[in-house]
């Protein structure tokens, strides 16, 4: 069974950048479409970006042009490069399959504030 661990969050000023990482255990990572999700306080969890098995990507309108999702199937990792961060990007970020298939992990907190 695949397990996922998120890392790379932190506190950053508006306009700054962060790179999130998702490390997968198990040997089936490459067969799944994957996604980055986020949940802000008082809001529902939302899909931010997704990447298919072959590398095709999709983004929420709110992050298009600022975030880039990537994956390395050989290393069982997925990343989210976040640039031009805005206060409204503040949330806990999670990785999971797309659609979600396993229990949510701890996530990684991203706080955008001056």
Secondary structure, 3 states (H helix, E strand, C coil): CCEEEEECCEEECCCCCEEEEEEEECCCHHHCCEEEEEECCCCCCEEEEEECCCCCEEECCCCCCCEEEEEECCCCEEEEEECCCCHHHCEEEEEEECCCCCCCCCCEEEEECC
